[in-house]
């Protein structure tokens, strides 16, 4: 889990790359959950939160520019 301070320091391209990584991780976690192999169910909510934070930052930046 990346802190919001670290996310704010990233450029738009880095944020978009991180967003793609998070969505892949989210898919992997959902597959693990469906097959009963998920060790930490809290990881799903952590990744969802990070995706939301990244989307919020990207939206803020687009509005301000």
NUBAMAR-677898 format. One record per atom (N, C-alpha, C): residue in one letter; residue number from 1; atom name; x, y, z; chain. Coordinates in pm, whole numbers, plus 32768, in hexadecimal, padded with zeros to 4 digits. Layout:
! NUBAMAR-677898
+----+-----+----+------+------+------+----+
| aa |   i | at |   xx |   yy |   zz | ch |
+----+-----+----+------+------+------+----+
|  a | NUM | CA |    X |    Y |    Z |  A |
...
+----+-----+----+------+------+------+----+
//
This chain:
! NUBAMAR-677898
+----+-----+----+------+------+------+----+
| aa |   i | at |   xx |   yy |   zz | ch |
+----+-----+----+------+------+------+----+
|  x |   1 |  N | 8055 | 7F89 | 8000 |  A |
|  x |   1 | CA | 8000 | 8000 | 8000 |  A |
|  x |   1 |  C | 8058 | 807B | 8000 |  A |
|  x |   2 |  N | 8042 | 80D1 | 7FA0 |  A |
|  x |   2 | CA | 808F | 814B | 7F92 |  A |
|  x |   2 |  C | 8045 | 81BC | 7FD9 |  A |
|  x |   3 |  N | 8090 | 8211 | 801D |  A |
|  x |   3 | CA | 8052 | 8281 | 8063 |  A |
|  x |   3 |  C | 802B | 82EE | 7FFF |  A |
|  x |   4 |  N | 7FC6 | 833C | 8023 |  A |
|  x |   4 | CA | 7F94 | 83A4 | 7FCA |  A |
|  x |   4 |  C | 7FFF | 840B | 7FAD |  A |
|  x |   5 |  N | 8056 | 8423 | 800E |  A |
|  x |   5 | CA | 80C4 | 8483 | 7FFA |  A |
|  x |   5 |  C | 811F | 8455 | 7F89 |  A |
|  x |   6 |  N | 813A | 83D5 | 7F85 |  A |
|  x |   6 | CA | 818F | 839C | 7F1B |  A |
|  x |   6 |  C | 8148 | 83A0 | 7E94 |  A |
|  x |   7 |  N | 80C5 | 838B | 7E96 |  A |
|  x |   7 | CA | 8078 | 8390 | 7E19 |  A |
|  x |   7 |  C | 8077 | 841D | 7DE0 |  A |
|  x |   8 |  N | 806A | 8480 | 7E37 |  A |
|  x |   8 | CA | 8069 | 850C | 7E0A |  A |
|  x |   8 |  C | 80EE | 8534 | 7DCA |  A |
|  x |   9 |  N | 815B | 84F4 | 7DF4 |  A |
|  x |   9 | CA | 81DF | 8514 | 7DBE |  A |
|  x |   9 |  C | 81F4 | 84D7 | 7D33 |  A |
|  x |  10 |  N | 81A0 | 847A | 7D0B |  A |
|  x |  10 | CA | 81B0 | 8438 | 7C89 |  A |
|  x |  10 |  C | 8178 | 848F | 7C18 |  A |
|  x |  11 |  N | 81AE | 847B | 7BA0 |  A |
|  x |  11 | CA | 817B | 84C0 | 7B2B |  A |
|  x |  11 |  C | 80FB | 8479 | 7AFB |  A |
|  x |  12 |  N | 80B8 | 84B8 | 7A9B |  A |
|  x |  12 | CA | 803D | 847D | 7A66 |  A |
|  x |  12 |  C | 8057 | 83F4 | 7A26 |  A |
|  x |  13 |  N | 80C5 | 83EA | 79DB |  A |
|  x |  13 | CA | 80E6 | 836B | 799A |  A |
|  x |  13 |  C | 8102 | 82FE | 7A01 |  A |
|  x |  14 |  N | 8149 | 8321 | 7A6A |  A |
|  x |  14 | CA | 8167 | 82C0 | 7AD3 |  A |
|  x |  14 |  C | 80E7 | 8294 | 7B19 |  A |
|  x |  15 |  N | 808C | 82F2 | 7B2F |  A |
|  x |  15 | CA | 800D | 82D0 | 7B6F |  A |
|  x |  15 |  C | 7FBB | 8272 | 7B16 |  A |
|  x |  16 |  N | 7FBA | 828D | 7A95 |  A |
|  x |  16 | CA | 7F6F | 8237 | 7A3B |  A |
|  x |  16 |  C | 7FAA | 81AA | 7A35 |  A |
|  x |  17 |  N | 802F | 81A1 | 7A38 |  A |
|  x |  17 | CA | 8070 | 811E | 7A3D |  A |
|  x |  17 |  C | 8050 | 80D5 | 7ABF |  A |
|  x |  18 |  N | 8051 | 811E | 7B2D |  A |
|  x |  18 | CA | 8031 | 80E4 | 7BB0 |  A |
|  x |  18 |  C | 7FA0 | 80B5 | 7BB2 |  A |
|  x |  19 |  N | 7F48 | 8102 | 7B71 |  A |
|  x |  19 | CA | 7EBB | 80DD | 7B6A |  A |
|  x |  19 |  C | 7EA9 | 8058 | 7B21 |  A |
|  x |  20 |  N | 7EF2 | 8047 | 7AB2 |  A |
|  x |  20 | CA | 7EEB | 7FCA | 7A68 |  A |
|  x |  20 |  C | 7F1D | 7F56 | 7ABE |  A |
|  x |  21 |  N | 7F8A | 7F6C | 7B07 |  A |
|  x |  21 | CA | 7FC0 | 7F03 | 7B5F |  A |
|  x |  21 |  C | 7F5B | 7EDE | 7BCA |  A |
|  x |  22 |  N | 7F1B | 7F42 | 7C05 |  A |
|  x |  22 | CA | 7EBA | 7F29 | 7C6F |  A |
|  x |  22 |  C | 7E41 | 7EDC | 7C3B |  A |
|  x |  23 |  N | 7E15 | 7EFE | 7BC4 |  A |
|  x |  23 | CA | 7DA2 | 7EB7 | 7B8C |  A |
|  x |  23 |  C | 7DC3 | 7E25 | 7B6D |  A |
|  x |  24 |  N | 7E3F | 7E0C | 7B41 |  A |
|  x |  24 | CA | 7E6A | 7D82 | 7B2B |  A |
|  x |  24 |  C | 7E6F | 7D37 | 7BAF |  A |
|  x |  25 |  N | 7EA3 | 7D79 | 7C16 |  A |
|  x |  25 | CA | 7EAA | 7D3B | 7C9A |  A |
|  x |  25 |  C | 7E1E | 7D21 | 7CD0 |  A |
|  x |  26 |  N | 7DC3 | 7D7D | 7CB8 |  A |
|  x |  26 | CA | 7D39 | 7D6D | 7CE4 |  A |
|  x |  26 |  C | 7CF8 | 7CF4 | 7CA1 |  A |
|  x |  27 |  N | 7D11 | 7CE3 | 7C20 |  A |
|  x |  27 | CA | 7CDC | 7C70 | 7BD8 |  A |
|  x |  27 |  C | 7D15 | 7BEF | 7C11 |  A |
|  x |  28 |  N | 7D96 | 7BEE | 7C2B |  A |
|  x |  28 | CA | 7DD7 | 7B78 | 7C63 |  A |
|  x |  28 |  C | 7D9B | 7B54 | 7CEB |  A |
|  x |  29 |  N | 7D83 | 7BB9 | 7D3E |  A |
|  x |  29 | CA | 7D49 | 7BA1 | 7DC2 |  A |
|  x |  29 |  C | 7CBB | 7B6B | 7DB8 |  A |
|  x |  30 |  N | 7C6F | 7B9F | 7D58 |  A |
|  x |  30 | CA | 7BE6 | 7B6C | 7D46 |  A |
|  x |  30 |  C | 7BE6 | 7ADB | 7D19 |  A |
|  x |  31 |  N | 7C44 | 7AB8 | 7CC3 |  A |
|  x |  31 | CA | 7C50 | 7A2D | 7C95 |  A |
|  x |  31 |  C | 7C76 | 79D3 | 7D0B |  A |
|  x |  32 |  N | 7CD4 | 7A01 | 7D5B |  A |
|  x |  32 | CA | 7CFD | 79B3 | 7DD1 |  A |
|  x |  32 |  C | 7C88 | 79A1 | 7E31 |  A |
|  x |  33 |  N | 7C38 | 7A0A | 7E42 |  A |
|  x |  33 | CA | 7BC5 | 7A01 | 7E9B |  A |
|  x |  33 |  C | 7B5F | 799C | 7E66 |  A |
|  x |  34 |  N | 7B49 | 799D | 7DE5 |  A |
|  x |  34 | CA | 7AE8 | 7942 | 7DA8 |  A |
|  x |  34 |  C | 7B13 | 78B1 | 7DB2 |  A |
|  x |  35 |  N | 7B96 | 7899 | 7DAF |  A |
|  x |  35 | CA | 7BC7 | 780F | 7DB7 |  A |
|  x |  35 |  C | 7BE7 | 77E5 | 7E45 |  A |
|  x |  36 |  N | 7BD4 | 7842 | 7EA5 |  A |
|  x |  36 | CA | 7BEA | 781F | 7F31 |  A |
|  x |  36 |  C | 7C7C | 7821 | 7F5B |  A |
|  x |  37 |  N | 7CD2 | 7864 | 7F10 |  A |
|  x |  37 | CA | 7D60 | 7867 | 7F2F |  A |
|  x |  37 |  C | 7D8B | 78EA | 7F70 |  A |
|  x |  38 |  N | 7D31 | 7947 | 7F85 |  A |
|  x |  38 | CA | 7D53 | 79CB | 7FB9 |  A |
|  x |  38 |  C | 7D75 | 79C2 | 804E |  A |
|  x |  39 |  N | 7DED | 79EE | 8071 |  A |
|  x |  39 | CA | 7E1A | 79E7 | 80FB |  A |
|  x |  39 |  C | 7DE7 | 7A5C | 814E |  A |
|  x |  40 |  N | 7DED | 7AD5 | 8116 |  A |
|  x |  40 | CA | 7DC4 | 7B4E | 815D |  A |
|  x |  40 |  C | 7D54 | 7B94 | 8111 |  A |
|  x |  41 |  N | 7CD9 | 7B82 | 813B |  A |
|  x |  41 | CA | 7C6B | 7BC6 | 80F6 |  A |
|  x |  41 |  C | 7C74 | 7C5E | 80FE |  A |
|  x |  42 |  N | 7CBB | 7C93 | 815F |  A |
|  x |  42 | CA | 7CC8 | 7D24 | 816D |  A |
|  x |  42 |  C | 7D1A | 7D61 | 80FC |  A |
|  x |  43 |  N | 7D69 | 7D0F | 80B6 |  A |
|  x |  43 | CA | 7DB8 | 7D42 | 8046 |  A |
|  x |  43 |  C | 7D60 | 7D7A | 7FD7 |  A |
|  x |  44 |  N | 7CEA | 7D3F | 7FC5 |  A |
|  x |  44 | CA | 7C8F | 7D6E | 7F5C |  A |
|  x |  44 |  C | 7C66 | 7DFE | 7F78 |  A |
|  x |  45 |  N | 7C41 | 7E1C | 7FF3 |  A |
|  x |  45 | CA | 7C16 | 7EA4 | 8013 |  A |
|  x |  45 |  C | 7C8A | 7F06 | 800D |  A |
|  x |  46 |  N | 7D02 | 7EDB | 802D |  A |
|  x |  46 | CA | 7D77 | 7F33 | 8025 |  A |
|  x |  46 |  C | 7D93 | 7F5A | 7F95 |  A |
|  x |  47 |  N | 7D89 | 7EFA | 7F3A |  A |
|  x |  47 | CA | 7DA1 | 7F16 | 7EAD |  A |
|  x |  47 |  C | 7D32 | 7F6F | 7E76 |  A |
|  x |  48 |  N | 7CB6 | 7F56 | 7E9F |  A |
|  x |  48 | CA | 7C46 | 7FAA | 7E72 |  A |
|  x |  48 |  C | 7C59 | 803A | 7E9E |  A |
|  x |  49 |  N | 7C89 | 804C | 7F19 |  A |
|  x |  49 | CA | 7CA1 | 80D2 | 7F4E |  A |
|  x |  49 |  C | 7D0E | 8119 | 7EFE |  A |
|  x |  50 |  N | 7D79 | 80D0 | 7EDD |  A |
|  x |  50 | CA | 7DE5 | 810C | 7E90 |  A |
|  x |  50 |  C | 7DB6 | 8133 | 7E04 |  A |
|  x |  51 |  N | 7D64 | 80DF | 7DC5 |  A |
|  x |  51 | CA | 7D2D | 80FF | 7D41 |  A |
|  x |  51 |  C | 7CD9 | 817F | 7D4A |  A |
|  x |  52 |  N | 7C89 | 818B | 7DB2 |  A |
|  x |  52 | CA | 7C35 | 8202 | 7DC3 |  A |
|  x |  52 |  C | 7C8B | 827E | 7DD8 |  A |
|  x |  53 |  N | 7CF5 | 8273 | 7E26 |  A |
|  x |  53 | CA | 7D4D | 82E4 | 7E3E |  A |
|  x |  53 |  C | 7D90 | 8313 | 7DBD |  A |
|  x |  54 |  N | 7DBF | 82B4 | 7D6F |  A |
|  x |  54 | CA | 7E01 | 82D6 | 7CF1 |  A |
|  x |  54 |  C | 7D9E | 831A | 7C92 |  A |
|  x |  55 |  N | 7D25 | 82E2 | 7C88 |  A |
|  x |  55 | CA | 7CBF | 831F | 7C31 |  A |
|  x |  55 |  C | 7C9D | 83AC | 7C5F |  A |
|  x |  56 |  N | 7C96 | 83C1 | 7CE1 |  A |
|  x |  56 | CA | 7C78 | 8445 | 7D18 |  A |
|  x |  56 |  C | 7CE7 | 84A8 | 7CF5 |  A |
|  x |  57 |  N | 7D63 | 847E | 7D05 |  A |
|  x |  57 | CA | 7DD3 | 84D6 | 7CE5 |  A |
|  x |  57 |  C | 7DD5 | 84FA | 7C51 |  A |
|  x |  58 |  N | 7DBF | 8499 | 7BFB |  A |
|  x |  58 | CA | 7DBE | 84B4 | 7B6C |  A |
|  x |  58 |  C | 7D4E | 8513 | 7B46 |  A |
|  x |  59 |  N | 7CDA | 8502 | 7B84 |  A |
|  x |  59 | CA | 7C68 | 855B | 7B69 |  A |
|  x |  59 |  C | 7C85 | 85E9 | 7B99 |  A |
|  x |  60 |  N | 7CC0 | 85F6 | 7C0F |  A |
|  x |  60 | CA | 7CE5 | 867A | 7C44 |  A |
|  x |  60 |  C | 7D45 | 86C1 | 7BE6 |  A |
|  x |  61 |  N | 7DA7 | 8678 | 7BB7 |  A |
|  x |  61 | CA | 7E0C | 86B3 | 7B60 |  A |
|  x |  61 |  C | 7DD1 | 86DF | 7ADA |  A |
|  x |  62 |  N | 7D72 | 8691 | 7AA6 |  A |
|  x |  62 | CA | 7D34 | 86B5 | 7A27 |  A |
|  x |  62 |  C | 7CDD | 8732 | 7A38 |  A |
|  x |  63 |  N | 7C9B | 873F | 7AAA |  A |
|  x |  63 | CA | 7C48 | 87B4 | 7AC2 |  A |
|  x |  63 |  C | 7C9C | 8831 | 7AD2 |  A |
|  x |  64 |  N | 7D0F | 8825 | 7B11 |  A |
|  x |  64 | CA | 7D64 | 8898 | 7B2D |  A |
|  x |  64 |  C | 7DB5 | 88C6 | 7AB5 |  A |
|  x |  65 |  N | 7DC3 | 8871 | 7A51 |  A |
|  x |  65 | CA | 7E15 | 8899 | 79DF |  A |
|  x |  65 |  C | 7DC3 | 88C7 | 7968 |  A |
+----+-----+----+------+------+------+----+
//
